[in-house]
């Protein structure tokens, strides 16, 4: 296993490698990979403009970014559209803020529209098509029927409404609208992804916090039965029927959703989604890694082992931040939550990735040719290929 790592990066624009244009001027590249909830993946680049000789960047420029190490390879971070350019000083610097390509294209102006007996796949397909985006949606989510829905908000707001209703992650990645089951550990095509296992040697610092506010044992949602002309209720348990030692089981009250839904199925989906949100909020953890590992992504299922109780356990990465800093190298910070359905990944996961102490995920993938490529996300495969080895 490699013990010394030399940080590197790559920036492409319009298919051309422009990394050399930056020379020693790149002070920082930060990439935030975020699991929806209204948040886009974004990239911030800080450039040394000491002699004002850097060519002026423009909003609307499309860049692709990789981070990694000479000894391991590079991980593809995504493509981003520059949305904000700042010229600041002293010292003289240029700051670029970019969002995932296509995220700025979703219509943000209010729209008046009606959807009758449409599936979530139909609705999202129409919205994605209006802005030239592709659509990647989990099959079990695509078929969810929406009996009737009035749209009086923007497409962006509507997408997030459907995200909350279905318990999904909605985000734009590389010009494609992704809509996948949250915390499910699968791709949009339904492929199970391995759970990542980390031990104390992988961490620099950690902060695991348990919420002290009262929890709820279940969530209730109402729907209107048009045949009987009455309001009816459905419910979902927080953390599953089997319960556990969480706050929800201590207090046990019901959380009532204020919205009245058009069908029993829609109300059940909303109740289940809100129950999972409440479960996630019970545990919030931040893990700063001892060595930056840009191969780790948001929504990666995670098992922590070798620590004390209350730290060991199952998590889902809600936000993965990877930062290249000229003076210090690459840093990675993982913001995690409890699995919304209370799953114990040690029992439920089919495959595991177990990097050794101090080993990077990218290096682990390279040294384990027996890993089934079908168990990897496309970003993992891209990262492997960039490192000079294949999954064939």
MOGI-V306615 format. One record per pair of residues at least 12 apart in sequence whose C-alpha atoms are under 7 Angstrom apart, sorted by the first residue. I is the first residue (numbers start at 1). J is the second residue. If there is no record, write none. Layout:
i = {I | I}
j = {J | J}
This chain:
i = {5 | 5 | 5 | 6 | 6 | 6 | 7 | 7 | 7 | 7 | 7 | 8 | 8 | 8 | 8 | 9 | 9 | 9 | 10 | 10 | 10 | 11 | 11 | 11 | 11 | 12 | 12 | 12 | 13 | 13 | 13 | 14 | 25 | 25 | 26 | 26 | 26 | 26 | 27 | 27 | 27 | 27 | 27 | 28 | 28 | 28 | 28 | 28 | 28 | 29 | 29 | 29 | 29 | 29 | 29 | 30 | 30 | 30 | 30 | 30 | 30 | 31 | 31 | 31 | 31 | 31 | 32 | 32 | 32 | 32 | 33 | 33 | 33 | 33 | 33 | 34 | 34 | 34 | 34 | 35 | 35 | 35 | 35 | 35 | 36 | 36 | 36 | 37 | 37 | 38 | 40 | 40 | 40 | 40 | 41 | 41 | 42 | 42 | 42 | 43 | 43 | 43 | 43 | 44 | 44 | 44 | 45 | 45 | 45 | 46 | 46 | 46 | 46 | 47 | 47 | 47 | 48 | 48 | 48 | 49 | 49 | 49 | 50 | 50 | 58 | 59 | 59 | 59 | 59 | 60 | 60 | 60 | 61 | 61 | 62 | 62 | 62 | 62 | 63 | 63 | 63 | 64 | 64 | 64 | 65 | 65 | 65 | 67 | 68 | 72 | 72 | 72 | 73 | 73 | 73 | 74 | 74 | 74 | 75 | 75 | 75 | 76 | 76 | 76 | 78 | 79 | 79 | 79 | 80 | 80 | 80 | 80 | 81 | 81 | 81 | 81 | 82 | 82 | 82 | 82 | 83 | 83 | 83 | 84 | 84 | 84 | 85 | 100 | 100 | 100 | 101 | 101 | 101 | 102 | 102 | 102 | 102 | 103 | 105 | 106 | 106 | 106 | 107 | 107 | 107 | 108 | 108 | 108 | 109 | 110 | 110 | 110 | 111 | 111 | 111 | 111 | 112 | 112 | 113 | 113 | 113 | 114 | 114 | 114 | 115 | 115 | 115 | 116 | 116 | 116 | 117 | 117 | 117 | 117 | 118 | 118 | 118 | 119 | 119 | 119 | 119 | 119 | 120 | 120 | 120 | 120 | 120 | 120 | 121 | 121 | 127 | 128 | 133 | 133 | 133 | 134 | 134 | 134 | 135 | 135 | 135 | 136 | 136 | 136 | 136 | 136 | 137 | 137 | 137 | 137 | 138 | 138 | 138 | 138 | 138 | 138 | 146 | 147 | 147 | 148 | 164 | 165 | 165 | 165 | 166 | 166 | 166 | 167 | 167 | 167 | 168 | 168 | 168 | 169 | 169 | 183 | 183 | 183 | 183 | 185 | 185 | 187 | 191 | 191 | 192 | 193 | 193 | 194 | 194 | 194 | 194 | 194 | 195 | 195 | 195 | 195 | 195 | 195 | 195 | 196 | 196 | 196 | 196 | 196 | 196 | 197 | 197 | 197 | 197 | 197 | 197 | 198 | 198 | 198 | 198 | 199 | 199 | 199 | 199 | 200 | 200 | 201 | 201 | 202 | 202 | 202 | 202 | 203 | 203 | 203 | 203 | 204 | 204 | 204 | 205 | 205 | 205 | 206 | 206 | 206 | 207 | 207 | 207 | 208 | 208 | 208 | 208 | 209 | 209 | 209 | 210 | 210 | 210 | 211 | 211 | 214 | 214 | 215 | 215 | 215 | 215 | 216 | 216 | 216 | 216 | 216 | 216 | 216 | 217 | 217 | 217 | 217 | 217 | 217 | 217 | 217 | 218 | 218 | 218 | 218 | 218 | 218 | 218 | 218 | 219 | 219 | 219 | 219 | 219 | 219 | 219 | 219 | 219 | 220 | 220 | 220 | 220 | 220 | 220 | 220 | 220 | 220 | 221 | 221 | 221 | 221 | 221 | 221 | 221 | 222 | 222 | 222 | 222 | 223 | 223 | 223 | 223 | 223 | 223 | 224 | 224 | 224 | 224 | 234 | 234 | 235 | 235 | 236 | 236 | 236 | 237 | 238 | 238 | 238 | 238 | 239 | 239 | 239 | 239 | 239 | 240 | 240 | 276 | 276 | 277 | 279 | 279 | 280 | 280 | 280 | 280 | 281 | 282 | 283 | 283 | 284 | 284 | 285 | 285 | 285 | 286 | 286 | 286 | 286 | 287 | 287 | 287 | 288 | 288 | 288 | 289 | 289 | 291 | 292 | 292 | 292 | 292 | 293 | 293 | 293 | 294 | 294 | 295 | 295 | 295 | 297 | 298 | 298 | 298 | 298 | 299 | 299 | 299 | 300 | 300 | 301 | 301 | 301 | 302 | 302 | 302 | 303 | 303 | 314 | 314 | 314 | 314 | 315 | 315 | 315 | 315 | 316 | 316 | 316 | 316 | 317 | 317 | 317 | 317 | 318 | 318 | 318 | 319 | 319 | 319 | 320 | 320 | 320 | 321 | 321 | 366 | 366 | 369 | 373}
j = {69 | 70 | 71 | 69 | 70 | 71 | 68 | 69 | 70 | 329 | 330 | 67 | 68 | 69 | 70 | 66 | 67 | 68 | 65 | 66 | 67 | 63 | 64 | 65 | 66 | 63 | 64 | 65 | 62 | 63 | 64 | 62 | 47 | 48 | 46 | 47 | 48 | 326 | 46 | 47 | 48 | 325 | 326 | 45 | 46 | 323 | 324 | 325 | 326 | 44 | 45 | 46 | 323 | 324 | 325 | 43 | 44 | 45 | 322 | 323 | 324 | 43 | 44 | 321 | 322 | 323 | 319 | 320 | 321 | 322 | 297 | 298 | 319 | 320 | 321 | 298 | 318 | 319 | 320 | 169 | 298 | 299 | 318 | 319 | 169 | 170 | 171 | 160 | 169 | 160 | 99 | 100 | 103 | 171 | 99 | 100 | 98 | 99 | 100 | 80 | 97 | 98 | 99 | 96 | 97 | 98 | 95 | 96 | 97 | 93 | 94 | 95 | 96 | 93 | 94 | 95 | 92 | 93 | 94 | 92 | 93 | 94 | 92 | 93 | 85 | 82 | 83 | 84 | 85 | 81 | 82 | 83 | 81 | 82 | 79 | 80 | 81 | 82 | 79 | 80 | 81 | 78 | 79 | 80 | 77 | 78 | 79 | 294 | 294 | 362 | 363 | 387 | 386 | 387 | 388 | 383 | 386 | 387 | 294 | 295 | 383 | 379 | 382 | 383 | 174 | 100 | 101 | 174 | 98 | 99 | 100 | 101 | 98 | 99 | 100 | 101 | 96 | 97 | 98 | 99 | 97 | 98 | 99 | 96 | 97 | 98 | 97 | 172 | 173 | 174 | 173 | 174 | 175 | 133 | 172 | 174 | 175 | 172 | 131 | 131 | 155 | 156 | 154 | 155 | 156 | 154 | 155 | 156 | 154 | 152 | 153 | 154 | 151 | 152 | 153 | 154 | 151 | 152 | 150 | 151 | 152 | 149 | 150 | 151 | 148 | 149 | 150 | 147 | 148 | 149 | 145 | 146 | 147 | 148 | 145 | 146 | 147 | 142 | 143 | 144 | 145 | 146 | 141 | 142 | 143 | 144 | 145 | 146 | 142 | 143 | 155 | 177 | 175 | 176 | 177 | 175 | 176 | 177 | 176 | 177 | 178 | 176 | 177 | 178 | 179 | 188 | 178 | 179 | 180 | 188 | 179 | 180 | 181 | 188 | 189 | 190 | 266 | 262 | 263 | 262 | 273 | 269 | 270 | 273 | 269 | 270 | 273 | 181 | 182 | 273 | 180 | 181 | 182 | 181 | 182 | 299 | 316 | 339 | 340 | 300 | 301 | 377 | 374 | 375 | 375 | 375 | 376 | 350 | 351 | 352 | 353 | 375 | 301 | 302 | 303 | 349 | 351 | 352 | 353 | 301 | 302 | 303 | 352 | 353 | 354 | 302 | 303 | 304 | 352 | 353 | 354 | 303 | 304 | 305 | 354 | 304 | 305 | 306 | 357 | 306 | 307 | 357 | 358 | 289 | 290 | 357 | 358 | 287 | 288 | 289 | 290 | 288 | 289 | 290 | 287 | 288 | 289 | 286 | 287 | 288 | 285 | 286 | 287 | 284 | 285 | 286 | 311 | 283 | 284 | 285 | 282 | 283 | 284 | 282 | 283 | 247 | 251 | 247 | 248 | 251 | 252 | 238 | 248 | 251 | 252 | 253 | 254 | 255 | 237 | 238 | 248 | 249 | 251 | 252 | 253 | 254 | 235 | 236 | 237 | 238 | 253 | 254 | 255 | 275 | 235 | 236 | 237 | 254 | 255 | 256 | 271 | 274 | 275 | 233 | 234 | 235 | 236 | 254 | 255 | 256 | 257 | 271 | 233 | 234 | 235 | 256 | 257 | 267 | 271 | 234 | 260 | 261 | 267 | 260 | 261 | 262 | 263 | 264 | 267 | 260 | 261 | 262 | 263 | 267 | 268 | 268 | 271 | 271 | 272 | 275 | 275 | 275 | 276 | 278 | 279 | 276 | 279 | 340 | 341 | 342 | 341 | 342 | 340 | 341 | 340 | 338 | 340 | 337 | 338 | 339 | 340 | 337 | 338 | 337 | 338 | 336 | 337 | 335 | 336 | 337 | 333 | 334 | 335 | 336 | 333 | 334 | 335 | 332 | 333 | 334 | 332 | 333 | 331 | 322 | 330 | 331 | 332 | 332 | 360 | 361 | 322 | 332 | 361 | 362 | 380 | 320 | 317 | 318 | 319 | 320 | 316 | 317 | 318 | 316 | 317 | 315 | 316 | 317 | 314 | 315 | 316 | 315 | 345 | 338 | 339 | 344 | 345 | 336 | 337 | 338 | 339 | 336 | 337 | 338 | 339 | 334 | 335 | 336 | 337 | 335 | 336 | 337 | 334 | 335 | 336 | 333 | 334 | 335 | 333 | 334 | 384 | 389 | 391 | 391}
